[in-house]
Amino acid sequence: MNKWIKRSYHCRLTIIKNGNSSYIQSHRGQPYLAYIITSTDRRFNSTYKELTNALPRFFNIICKQSVLHNDSRIMGHGQVNVLSLILTHISIWDEIGSRSENELGENNWVFVFEDDIGVVTATAVRRLYRKIDARRNYAIPANIVAKTIEEGLKLAKNDGILYLGMCGPVFMDNATTIQYSRDRLIQFRRGLYFCTHAIAYTKWRARRLWSDLATYGLFHREIGSDTIAREWQRLSKTYPLSAATNIHWPPGTGHYGLFFQDRGKHPSIIQGWV
């Protein structure tokens, strides 16, 4: 059997009892649509649990199966993992752009997560701030992730895209133009980023993204979804806003923001199909 041929797959959700009694939801009252791009039940369930524990009732989660490795568009190519991921992202952009106003309701943002993410907890944020200044008692709210997302969406409303986690950022702003959350704890910055593991899009941005990428011929020149996205940012001088750029977690990994690729749990699907 060809090792790249994937069996028929349906996202099977393990019933997860959420022990977190706090009630967090979007400020508009209606959960945001959120896709999880997934390759296995185990990875989907892990990511689902991570999101619902950190942000209970915040998302209406949709399971998005990665493009199969025996798909005719990528079969026989040496980089099937990479191509599967970018084709899945393209499919999601198309779906977001095609959704009706009734489906989106009052929330015109849709979230896309890859199935290897972890979420930085309020406890971890407190630990980080204690290292910054042990003498100061920082008041870190329990719902800091939700608050940061909501503030970021407002700041990025004219961009139609918000990075919630990033790798290897090159920031284009300076100390005088960095934006801060209302409590001054969280930074929002503009720049160039790798990684596509946690991004929010508006309908209009998702609809335009495919044509914008095609305009620059990136699908012929680059291959990975993260590299393609970064090249689009550079060539178009579209420097997206990113949330929580002053949160570096896990330390020493090159990840910034409140959502990171949890390599302790999940090897990269770019490296191998697990």
Residue pairs with C-beta under 8 A, 6 or more apart in sequence:
2 70
4 69
4 70
4 75
4 80
4 273
5 68
5 69
5 70
6 68
6 69
6 70
6 273
9 40
9 65
9 68
10 65
11 38
11 41
11 44
11 63
11 65
12 41
12 44
12 45
13 44
13 45
13 48
13 63
14 41
14 45
16 45
16 48
16 49
16 52
18 52
18 53
18 56
20 53
20 56
22 56
22 142
22 143
23 56
23 57
24 55
24 56
24 57
24 58
24 143
24 146
25 31
25 56
25 57
25 58
26 32
26 58
26 107
26 150
27 150
28 105
28 106
28 107
30 105
30 106
30 107
31 57
31 58
31 59
31 60
31 107
32 58
32 59
32 60
32 107
32 109
32 110
32 111
32 200
33 59
33 60
33 62
33 99
33 103
33 104
33 107
33 110
33 111
34 51
34 59
34 60
34 61
34 62
34 110
34 111
34 112
34 113
35 61
35 62
35 63
35 64
35 92
35 110
35 111
35 112
35 113
36 44
36 47
36 48
36 51
36 61
36 62
36 63
36 64
36 113
36 114
36 115
37 64
37 66
37 85
37 88
37 89
37 92
37 112
37 113
37 114
37 115
38 44
38 47
38 63
38 64
38 65
38 66
38 115
39 66
39 115
39 269
39 273
39 274
40 115
40 274
43 115
43 116
43 266
43 274
44 63
44 115
46 115
46 265
46 266
47 113
47 114
47 115
47 116
47 117
48 61
50 117
50 118
50 119
50 262
51 58
51 59
51 61
51 113
51 117
51 119
52 59
52 61
53 119
54 119
54 121
54 145
55 119
55 145
55 146
55 149
58 146
58 149
59 111
64 88
64 91
64 92
65 88
66 84
66 85
66 88
66 269
67 73
67 74
67 83
67 84
67 85
67 87
67 88
67 91
68 84
69 75
69 80
69 81
69 84
69 273
71 84
71 87
73 83
73 87
74 80
74 83
74 84
74 87
77 83
79 223
81 269
81 270
81 271
81 272
81 273
82 223
82 224
82 225
82 270
83 223
84 269
85 114
85 196
85 224
85 225
85 269
85 270
86 219
86 223
86 224
86 225
86 228
89 112
89 196
89 225
90 210
92 112
92 206
93 201
93 206
93 207
93 209
93 210
94 206
94 210
96 110
96 201
96 203
96 206
96 207
97 203
97 204
97 206
97 207
97 210
99 110
99 203
104 110
104 203
108 202
108 203
109 153
109 162
109 200
109 201
109 202
110 200
110 201
110 202
110 203
110 206
111 164
111 198
111 199
111 200
112 196
112 198
112 199
112 200
112 201
113 197
113 198
113 259
114 196
114 197
114 198
114 261
114 269
115 266
115 269
116 197
116 261
116 262
116 263
116 265
116 266
116 268
116 269
117 165
117 197
117 198
117 259
117 260
117 261
117 262
118 259
118 260
118 261
118 262
118 265
119 145
119 258
119 259
120 145
120 244
120 247
120 249
120 257
120 258
120 259
120 260
121 145
122 140
122 141
122 142
122 143
122 144
122 145
124 249
125 140
125 144
125 247
126 138
126 140
128 247
128 248
128 249
129 136
129 138
129 140
129 185
130 138
138 185
139 183
140 185
141 147
141 183
144 185
144 186
144 258
145 258
147 181
148 181
148 186
148 243
148 244
148 258
149 164
149 200
149 243
149 258
151 181
151 182
151 186
151 188
151 243
152 162
152 164
152 188
152 200
152 241
152 243
153 162
153 200
155 162
155 179
155 188
155 241
156 162
156 200
156 240
156 241
157 202
159 205
159 238
159 240
159 241
160 201
160 202
160 204
160 205
160 206
160 208
161 199
161 200
161 201
161 202
161 205
161 209
161 240
161 241
162 199
162 200
162 240
162 241
162 242
162 243
163 193
163 198
163 199
163 240
163 241
163 242
163 243
163 257
164 198
164 199
164 200
164 242
164 243
164 244
164 257
164 258
164 259
165 195
165 197
165 198
165 255
165 256
165 257
165 258
165 259
165 260
165 261
166 191
166 193
166 194
166 195
166 242
166 245
166 255
166 256
166 257
167 193
167 194
167 195
167 226
167 254
167 255
167 256
167 261
168 193
168 194
168 195
168 254
169 189
169 191
169 192
169 193
169 242
169 245
169 256
170 191
170 192
170 193
171 189
171 190
171 191
171 245
172 190
172 191
172 192
172 239
173 189
173 190
173 191
178 187
178 188
178 189
179 187
179 188
179 189
179 241
180 186
180 187
180 188
181 187
181 188
186 243
186 244
186 246
186 247
187 244
187 245
187 246
188 241
188 242
188 243
188 244
188 245
189 241
189 242
189 245
190 239
190 240
190 241
190 242
191 239
191 240
191 242
191 245
192 230
192 233
192 234
192 239
193 226
193 229
193 230
193 233
193 240
193 242
194 226
194 227
194 229
194 230
195 226
195 255
195 261
196 225
196 226
196 229
197 259
197 260
197 261
198 257
198 259
201 209
209 232
212 232
212 236
213 219
213 228
213 232
216 231
216 232
216 235
216 236
218 228
218 231
218 232
218 235
219 228
221 231
222 228
222 231
224 270
232 238
233 239
233 240
242 256
242 257
243 257
243 258
244 256
244 257
244 258
245 256
245 257
246 256
247 256
247 257
247 258
248 255
248 256
249 255
249 256
249 258
249 260
250 260
250 264
253 260
253 263
255 261
261 268
266 274
267 274
